[in-house]
């Protein structure tokens, strides 16, 4: 029903717009002309609104359903009651004003929407209502000011000298498709003004409705108690997943199982409720957290998805949520005790490491809790100067901060040359005896191969910190890259590898795979869990957005309002309200 209702809303919107802009009978009475303009304007507005709510109907949005019911009721009213009035006013001038076919179709769709009202249960973002209202008020005031400025600049083209009230009346009336008392000397100027103000009005309505019906983008609501609970779970079961510590990112939300023994960290992007890694906590309590996660996604009509979970996690997700799993890639895990630079396969790494050592580089590996705060601040400032872009990429395997107050178990590796820091690695804890690579930065003017040197030295120094295993970067579709270059690979596998190599020009696919493969790691498969192929494009877009490979341009409404001087209007409106009592 949601899909059918969305299609019907879209089709009806097109029909309403066509009906509104199609040429009609010539009206000879002023009242008839006014009512005819009302019906045409109503058809166009209803059509545009139905087009915009059609997407929300497909997403089962309750607010979109309510808007569609109101729009259809208004459309039915305009097709019947106003049609009867027009026929009574000018029965010989007008063509039959009542449109029975359109009225019947509208009534049938309206009854169907009311009958299947239980299918539309998804709640929207509470903050979007007030945001849409404020933006609507700002844009209406801006439209009126722009329209008044247009009339002021066209004062020589007006028929007479009009009062400010007449000018405001004309601008407001033209915004909604009517005419006001202000008249122009030429019909061309009248058409230009009508087109200009009508465009402003349509733009205002479109922006307000899009803000009202856009997918909810939940802000981070992880409280201090949630963070402490996650840390306690990580202290007990953190060794089972190398991505567990990344749940403490500042931009994630968390859902707990009824028993409180497991939780799922997630983020909402583009209508996708995206989690990363396995649920945190006791695997026996995972189903409770997963079911709460899926219930929350269904309540908001979000698409549930999990990126980078283990094989065990994928099995539990698919069993509890009737989802589909796809092997996304492999995680490179190095066993510290088995690592060695000997052998032909490690020749390049050994030579690179020796070359960097001859240049005077020295590495140091320390826990964050063992480093003074002022030194951590100096290290982060220095590392920030090496960034080539202000956008920090990474989400599923990135913490987003270095040297946090409660991140004492994290590890910082630095490489210095003649007392000056030239490279930085940041690791997060993986249980009591493991580390997971979070951040890798280096000075662009430093010696080539410095990253290889840093990884090797971190592995060598890890036993002093009680570390037995280190998780390196995540290699996307590693199996396809490796199998596609073998002799005897089929045409499909070779074509898939060629596509991955082509995408590697913009994304680090092949380079990460080759970098990780240098150190002879154990490859641990990671999976993407999602409902089905129909939602795959949206989930892919949300994943790219989460990893900061896709960054949408933003518009600062408040800054625009300040430039237009609308902030003073808002402060004036606030001053009219009740005064707050001073606190004791």
N, C-alpha and C positions, 0 to 999 in steps of 0.2 A: 504493500500500500504506500509506503513512503516514496518509493521510486515512481509509481504511477501518479501520485499526487504532485510530485515535483514536475513531471512531464506535463500534466494537465495545467498546472499553474503557469508553466512557461508558454504553452500554446495559447492559453486564454489571454495571457499578457500581450502576446503578439497580435491576437485578434482585436483586443481592446484598443491597442495603439493604432492599428489599421482603421478601425471604426472611427477613432477620434480625428484622424488626419484626412480621411476620405472626404471629397467634396459633397456637400448636402444641398438641400433646397435653399433658395434665396428667400431670406426673411424680410418682410416689409414692415413689420411692427416692431417697435423698440423693445417691448417686453418679450416678444417672441425671440428676438435676436439675443437678448440677455440670457433667456433660459436655454436657447440653443448653445450658446457659449459655455454655459454651465455643464451641459451634458458632454460636450466635446472635451472640455478641460478635464472633467471627471474621468472620462474614458482613458485619456492619455496618462493621467496620474495613476489610475488604477492599474493600467497595463504595465507601466514602469515598475510599480511596487510589486506586482505579481511576478515579474521577471526576477526581481531581487530576492523575493522570499522563496522562490522555487528551490534554490540550493539548500536553504534551511529546512524545507520540507523533506528533501531527500535525506537530510541528516537527522530527521525525527525531532527537530527543535520545537518545543512547545510554544515558544514565543512566535516562531514563524507560522505555526498553525493558527494561533489567535489572530495574527495580522491577516492571514489569508481569508479567514472566516469573515472578518470585518470588511475586507475589500470586496469579497463576493457579495455580501449583503448590500453594500453601497452600490455595487454594479447592478444588482437586481433592482434596487430602488430606482436608479437612474433609467433603467430600461422599461420600467412599468409606470410608476407614479408620475415622473416628469414627462414621460411620453404621453400620458393621458392629458396632462395640463397643456402641453404643446398642441395636441389635437383639438382641444376645446377652444384655444385662443385663435387658431388659424386653421380651420379644417380644410379650406380650399387652397391655401397657399402651400402648406407643408405636405410632403409625402407622409404616408402612415408613420407616425412617430413611434408607435409601439413595435419593438422588434421581437416577435414571439420566439424565433429560433434562438437568439442570443439569451433571452430571458429564461427559456426552458433549460438550455445547457448550463447556465449559471446556477439555476435553482437545483438541478440534479447534482452538480459538483458540490454545491454548498451542503446539501443533505448528506452526500457521501462523506464529506469532511467531518461533519458533526457525528455521523454514525461510527466512523473509525477514529474517533478522537483519542481513544486509548493507545493508538499506535504512535502518538506523538507525545513522548514523555521526557525527552531530553531537556535538561535545564541549561540555561545560558550563563554567561558571565555576568554576575551582579553588577560589577563596576561598569560594564559597557552601557547600561541604561543611562546612568548619570553622565557618562562621558559623551554619549550620543546627544543627550539633551543640551549639555553645555556647548558642544560643537554646533548644534543647530542654532542656538541662541547667538553664538558668535557670528556664524555665517549669515544669519538673517540681518543682524545689525550691520555687518560689512556690506551686504547686498544693498541695503537701504542707503548707506553712505555713498557707495559707488554710483547708484542710480541718481542720487541728488547731485553728485558731482557731474554726472553726464548732462543733467538738465541745466546746471549752472554754466557749463561750457557751451551749451546750445541755446543760450538765452536769446540770441538774435534770430534763431529759427522758430521760436515759439509764436503762437498767434497773439498772446497778450502777456500781461504781467501777472503771474499767479502768486498766491500766498504760499508760505512754507507748508501749511497744512494740505493745500491742494497738491503740491509737489510730492509730499510724503504719501498721500492717498494714491496718487498715480503710480509711484514706484512700487508700493505694496501690491496694488491691484495687478500690475503687469507681471510681478513675480509669480503670481498664480494663474496667469493667463487671461486676465480681464483688462479693461481699459479704464482710465481715470479722467478727471476733468481737464488735465493739461493736453493741449492740442498743438501739433506741429503745422507749419505752413505747407510743407510738402508731404506727399504720401510716402516718398522714399525715406525721409527722416523718421516718419512714424513706424515704418516697417523695420528700420534699423534699431530703433529704440525697443520695439516689441521683441525682436529677435534677441537683442542683447540682454534684456531683463528676464525674458523667459529662459534663456540659457543659464543665467545665474540661479534662477529658481529651481530648475531641474538639477543643476549641480548640487545645490544645497540639499535637496531631498535625497539624491543618490548617496551623498556622503553620509548623511545622518542614518539612513537605513542600513548602509553597509557597516557602519560602526555598531548599530544595534544588533545586527544578525551575524556578525563575524564570529568565527570560532573562538571559544574562550582560551585565553592565554594566561594560565594560572601562574601567579607570581610565587616565588619561593615562600613556603609556609612552614619550613622545618624549624621547630622551636629548639630551645636549648635542651629540653627534656628528650626530644627526638634524637638529637645528636649524641647525647649521653647514652641513650639506649642503644644506638647503633654501635658506639664504641664498646659497650659491654658485650654485644653480640660478636663483634670482631675479635675481642679478646678471647672468646670461647671457641668460635668456629671460623675465624678469619683465615685459617690456613687452607680452607677448601676452595677458595676462589681468589685469584690474583687481582681481580677487579673490585673486590669488596670495599676497599678503602676509598675508592673513587665515589662511593655513595655519599660521602661527606662534602661534596661540592656545594658551594653556596647557592646554586641556582636549581637545586633539586628539591622535590617534595618526597614524602614518604608515606606509605600505607602499611599498617601493622596487621598482623594476623590476630584473630580473637584472643589467642593465648598470650600474645606478646612475645613469642619465641622466634618470630621471623618477620621480616619486612621486605618491601620492594620500594626502591628509590626510582623516581621517574621524573620526566619533564614533558610538558604539553607543547607541541609545536605543530602549527598548520592542521589542527584537528586530530593529531596523532598523540596518543598517550604512550610515550616512548620510555622504556626501561632499558637498563644496560647491565650485563652480567647476570649472575644467578641471584636469586633471593638471598638475603643475608639471614643467617640463623640456622637452626636445626632443620635438616632436610625433611623430617617428619612433619614439621609445621609449615613447610612451604605451601601446600595446597590451601591452607587457610588464608595466607597473604595473597596468593594468586587469585583466589575467588573474590576477595575484597577488591583487588586491582581490577578484575574484569567487571565487577558490579559498578565500580566507579566510572569505568569507561563507558558502560552501557547507559548509565544515568545521564551522562553528558553527551552521548553519541560520539564519543571519541573512538578512533581506531586503535585497538591495543596492539602493541608490537614490542619485541624485546630484541636488542642488538648485542651480540657478543656473548651469549650465554654458552655454558659448557654442554657437553653431550647429555649429562644427567639432567641439567636444568631444562634443556630442550625437551627431553622425554616427559618431565613433569608438566611443563607448560602445555605441551600438545595433548597430554592425557586429561588435564583439568579444564582446559579451555577450548578443546576441539580446534586447535590451531595447526598450522603447517610450518615445518622447519626447513630451512635452506642453509647449507654449509656456506658460511660467509668468508672464511679464511682460516688462518692458523696463527696461533700465538707462539712466539719463540721463547722457550724456557731453557736456560743454561744451568746445568748441574755443576756447581762450583768445584766439587771434589774431582770430577771427571774432566774438567777443562785443562787443556794443554796446548802450547804453541808448537809442539813437535809434530812432524809429519808433513807430507807434501801438500795436503789439503789446506794447511794453515800457513803455507809459505808466504802468501801476500800479506796476511795480517802480521806475521812475524817480521817481515822486512819493513813494513810501515811502522810498526812499533819501535823497531830499532832506530829508524831514521828520525822519528820524533824525539826519542831519548837523547840522541846525539845533539839535538838543537837546544838541550838544556831544560826540557820540560819535566816537571815533577808533579805527581798527583797526590791528593790527600782525600781520605774518605772519613767522614764524621757524622755522628747523629746530630740532629738539629738541637737537641737538648744540651749538647756539649759545646755549642758555639755561642759566644756572647751575642746579645741582641743587636748591638751596634755593628758588629761584624756581619751579621745576617743582613741588616739593612744596607750595608755597603756592598755586599755581594749582589743583592737583588738590583740595586741601582746600576751597578756595572753591567749586569746581564741584560737589563732593559735597554742599554745603549746598543746592544748587538741585534736587536730586533729589526727586521726589515719592514715589518708592517705592524700597525697598532692592533690588528685583529689576532687574537690568540686562538689558534686552531686546536681542535681536540675536545672531546667530551667524555666518551666512554672510557678512555685511558688517559685522562688528564684531570688533575686536581684543581688547577686554576689559581694556585697560590703557592708561595714558597716561604717557609719559616713561620707558619701560622702559630697562634698561641698554644693550641692543643695538638700540634703536630710534632711533638718532641721525638717520636720514634721514627720520623722520616730521616732520610740520609741525604747529605749533600756531598758530591764529589767535585773537586775543583782541580784544575791544572794551571800551574803558574810557570812563568818563564822570567827569570831574573827578578823574582819577587812580584811580578805583575800577573793578575789572573787573566787567563786567556780562554778558558772554557768552563762550563758548568753542567753537571748532571744532577737531577733531583729524583730520588726514589721514594716511594711510599711503602710502608710495611705490608708484608704478605704473611700474616701469621707471626710466629715468633722467630722463624728461621728463614724468611724469604723477603725479597724486595721486588718491586714492580716499577719499571722505568716510567717516569712521569714527564720529565722535561729534559731537553737536550739543546744547549745553546753554546755557541763559540764565537770568538772574534773572527770576522771574515778575513782579516789580514794575517791570521795565524797560520801555522804550518799545516799543509795538507795531510790528512790522515789523523788529525787530532782527535776526532770522535772515536775512531778505532782504538787509539791509544787510551782514551778515557774508559771505554768499555773493558779493555783488557786489564787495566790497572784496578778498576772497580772490582772485577772478578778476583784478582790476586789479593786485594786487601779485604775482601768480604769476610773471610774466616775470622778475622780479628773482631768483627762485630757479631759473630755467631750466625752468619748468613750462610745457608747451604744451597740456595737456588735463587736465580734472578730471572725475572720475566722481562724480556726486551719488547721491541715494538710488535705491533700486530700487522701481519702480512695479509692483505685482502686477496682472496682467490689465489692463494699460493699454489694449490694443487693444480689448477688449470695452467698456470705459468710453467710449472715444472713438467707436467705431463705433455703439454703442448709442444715442447721443444725436443721431445724424445723421438727416436726413430720409430716409425709405425703409427704415429698419432693420426687419428682420423681427420677428415676435412672439417667436421663440426668443431672438434677440439682445437684444431689449428686456427679456425676462424675466430673462435672465442679468445684464444691467446692473442691474435692480431688485434682484436678490439681492445683488450686490456692494455696492450702496448701503446695503442693509439691514445687511450685515455690517460696513460702515464705522462703524457706531455703536460697535463694540467694537474693531475693528482699523483701523489707519491705511491704508486702501486708497485711497479717493477723495482724502483730504487730501494724501497723498504724491504722488499723480499731479498734482494741481493745483499743488502747491508746486514740483515739478520743471519743470512745463510753463511756469512763469513766465519761465524763463531761456532759452527757445528751444533746448533741447539736441537732440543727435542721439540717437535712440532705438535702442538695441542690444538685440535680443531675447535672452532667457535662457530656458532650458528645464529641465524636470524629467524625469529619466530614471528609469524604474522597470520592474519585470518585467511587470506587467499590472494590469488593473482590480481583480482579486481582492485585491491587496495595497495598493491605493490608500488605503483608510481607515487602515490601520496606518501607512503612510508619512506621511499627512497629520498623524496624531497625533504621530509622532516629529518632524516638522518644526515643529509648534507647540510641542512641548516643547523643542526645540533653541533656538528663537527666544524662549523664556521666556514665550510667551503662555499656556502650560499649565504650571502649577507644582504638582506633587503634594505633598501633606502628608507629612512624614517623622516617623518615630517613633524617638527616640533610645533604643535598647535599653540602652545602657550607663548612661544617666541613670536609667532605670527600675530597673535592677539596683542602682544605688547607693542609690536611695530605699528599696528593699526590703532593703538590707543584704547583698546577695549578693556584693558585691565582696570582703568579708572571706573568704567561702568560697573564692573563686577564689584569693586570696593564700595561703590555708591550703593549698590543693591544690598550688600552685606550690612552697610551702616543703617539701612532702614529696618533691619531685623532686630530682635530683642538683644539687649546688651548682656554680655556675660558677667556674672557676679565674680568679683575678685576672690581668689582662694585665700584661706587663712594662712 
